[in-house]
Amino acid sequence: MPGVPGLPVTAAGDGMVARATFAVVALLLGAPTVVVGGWLASLGLFFGLAGLASGDDHSLLLMVWGLAGLVGLVAALVLSVAYVHGGRASLRRRSWPWWPALLAGIAAAAVWLQAIVPPGRGEWLVLAAGPLLIPVALALLVLRWSADGVPPVPGPRSPVPS
């Protein structure tokens, strides 16, 4: 990104090109996840609550999984918009509950991937229901907690530090 006129870069991964690229990737991976994963997590929450009302104690796990998935989707959306609009500084200004919510969503997607779906059935549905958003969520975590003082990559328009 050094050497691109008109595009400010304050830290590695915080330039306009990096944020626009993140937005495209998050949209491509997040849109199917919001539709399919949100629908399945809502069903899990609904049937979990219905099962608890009828006295089925095992429905608590389904309800927790659905709630974690929904909370994780909302957190991924809020944090992605914060990064695209304000960069790392905006991610650091987000209140702390968004980060555990994002981790809950990652956990719900991992549970979906490993425990709920039978192997060899509906691979596109398996990925669209949550695991597609795991790389986006991990990128947000890395962007939030990585160092600010990353030196620029030496290029034709940036001097090499001595």
C-alpha positions as CSV (number, residue, x, y, z in Angstrom):
1,M,0.0,0.0,0.0
2,P,2.9,2.4,0.3
3,G,3.3,4.3,-2.9
4,V,-0.5,4.5,-3.7
5,P,-1.2,8.2,-3.9
6,G,-4.1,9.6,-1.9
7,L,-4.5,6.5,0.3
8,P,-3.4,7.2,3.9
9,V,-1.9,4.3,5.8
10,T,-1.6,4.8,9.5
11,A,-0.7,1.3,10.5
12,A,-0.5,-2.1,8.7
13,G,-3.9,-3.3,7.9
14,D,-5.6,0.1,8.7
15,G,-5.5,1.7,5.2
16,M,-8.5,2.4,3.1
17,V,-7.5,-0.4,0.7
18,A,-7.2,-2.9,3.5
19,R,-10.6,-1.9,5.0
20,A,-12.3,-2.0,1.6
21,T,-10.8,-5.5,1.0
22,F,-12.0,-6.6,4.4
23,A,-15.5,-5.2,3.6
24,V,-15.7,-7.2,0.4
25,V,-14.5,-10.4,2.0
26,A,-16.8,-9.9,5.0
27,L,-19.8,-9.3,2.7
28,L,-19.0,-12.3,0.5
29,L,-18.6,-14.6,3.5
30,G,-21.0,-13.0,5.8
31,A,-24.1,-12.7,3.7
32,P,-24.7,-16.4,3.3
33,T,-23.9,-16.9,7.0
34,V,-26.3,-14.3,8.1
35,V,-29.1,-15.8,6.1
36,V,-28.5,-19.5,6.7
37,G,-26.7,-19.3,10.0
38,G,-29.1,-16.8,11.4
39,W,-32.1,-18.9,10.3
40,L,-30.6,-22.1,11.9
41,A,-29.6,-20.3,15.1
42,S,-33.1,-18.8,15.4
43,L,-34.6,-22.3,14.9
44,G,-32.2,-23.6,17.6
45,L,-33.2,-20.9,20.0
46,F,-36.9,-21.4,19.3
47,F,-36.9,-25.2,19.6
48,G,-34.7,-25.0,22.6
49,L,-37.1,-22.7,24.4
50,A,-40.1,-24.8,23.3
51,G,-38.3,-27.9,24.6
52,L,-37.6,-26.3,27.9
53,A,-41.2,-25.3,28.2
54,S,-42.3,-28.9,27.7
55,G,-39.8,-30.1,30.3
56,D,-37.0,-31.5,28.1
57,D,-33.8,-30.7,29.9
58,H,-31.6,-31.5,26.9
59,S,-33.1,-28.5,25.0
60,L,-31.0,-26.1,27.1
61,L,-28.0,-27.0,25.0
62,L,-29.9,-26.3,21.8
63,M,-31.1,-23.0,23.2
64,V,-27.6,-21.9,24.3
65,W,-26.2,-22.9,20.9
66,G,-28.8,-20.9,19.0
67,L,-28.4,-17.9,21.3
68,A,-24.6,-18.0,20.9
69,G,-24.9,-18.1,17.2
70,L,-27.3,-15.1,17.0
71,V,-25.2,-13.1,19.4
72,G,-22.0,-13.9,17.4
73,L,-23.6,-12.9,14.2
74,V,-24.7,-9.5,15.6
75,A,-21.2,-9.0,17.1
76,A,-19.5,-9.8,13.8
77,L,-21.7,-7.3,12.0
78,V,-21.2,-4.5,14.6
79,L,-17.4,-5.1,14.7
80,S,-17.0,-5.4,11.0
81,V,-18.9,-2.1,10.4
82,A,-16.7,-0.5,13.1
83,Y,-13.5,-1.6,11.4
84,V,-14.6,-0.6,7.9
85,H,-15.7,2.9,9.0
86,G,-13.0,3.7,11.6
87,G,-10.1,1.2,11.3
88,R,-8.4,-0.3,14.3
89,A,-9.0,2.7,16.5
90,S,-12.7,2.1,16.1
91,L,-12.3,-1.6,17.0
92,R,-10.5,-0.6,20.1
93,R,-13.2,1.8,21.1
94,R,-15.9,-0.9,21.0
95,S,-17.1,-1.9,24.4
96,W,-15.9,-5.2,25.8
97,P,-19.1,-7.3,25.6
98,W,-18.8,-7.4,21.8
99,W,-15.6,-9.4,22.0
100,P,-16.9,-12.3,24.1
101,A,-20.0,-12.2,21.9
102,L,-17.8,-12.7,18.9
103,L,-16.0,-15.6,20.6
104,A,-19.4,-17.1,21.4
105,G,-20.3,-17.0,17.7
106,I,-17.0,-18.7,16.8
107,A,-17.7,-21.4,19.4
108,A,-21.3,-21.9,18.0
109,A,-20.0,-22.2,14.5
110,A,-17.3,-24.7,15.6
111,V,-20.0,-26.8,17.4
112,W,-22.2,-26.7,14.3
113,L,-19.2,-27.8,12.2
114,Q,-18.1,-30.7,14.4
115,A,-21.1,-32.0,16.3
116,I,-24.4,-31.2,14.7
117,V,-23.9,-31.8,11.0
118,P,-23.5,-35.4,9.8
119,P,-20.4,-35.9,7.6
120,G,-20.9,-35.9,3.9
121,R,-24.3,-34.2,3.8
122,G,-24.9,-30.7,2.4
123,E,-21.4,-29.3,2.5
124,W,-22.5,-25.9,1.2
125,L,-25.1,-25.6,3.9
126,V,-22.5,-26.7,6.5
127,L,-20.2,-23.9,5.5
128,A,-22.9,-21.2,5.0
129,A,-24.3,-21.9,8.5
130,G,-21.5,-20.2,10.4
131,P,-18.0,-21.5,9.6
132,L,-17.6,-19.1,6.7
133,L,-17.6,-16.3,9.1
134,I,-14.8,-17.7,11.3
135,P,-11.9,-16.2,9.3
136,V,-13.6,-12.8,9.4
137,A,-14.1,-13.1,13.1
138,L,-10.5,-14.1,13.6
139,A,-9.3,-11.3,11.5
140,L,-11.2,-8.8,13.7
141,L,-9.6,-10.3,16.8
142,V,-6.1,-10.0,15.2
143,L,-6.8,-6.4,14.1
144,R,-8.0,-5.5,17.6
145,W,-5.1,-6.9,19.5
146,S,-2.2,-6.5,17.1
147,A,0.5,-3.9,17.7
148,D,0.0,-0.4,16.2
149,G,3.7,0.3,15.8
150,V,4.2,-1.9,12.7
151,P,6.8,-0.1,10.6
152,P,5.8,0.6,6.9
153,V,7.1,-1.8,4.3
154,P,10.1,-0.1,2.5
155,G,9.1,0.9,-1.0
156,P,10.0,3.4,-3.6
157,R,8.2,6.3,-1.8
158,S,8.9,5.4,1.8
159,P,12.4,5.8,3.3
160,V,14.0,2.9,4.9
161,P,14.4,3.4,8.6
162,S,18.0,3.5,9.8
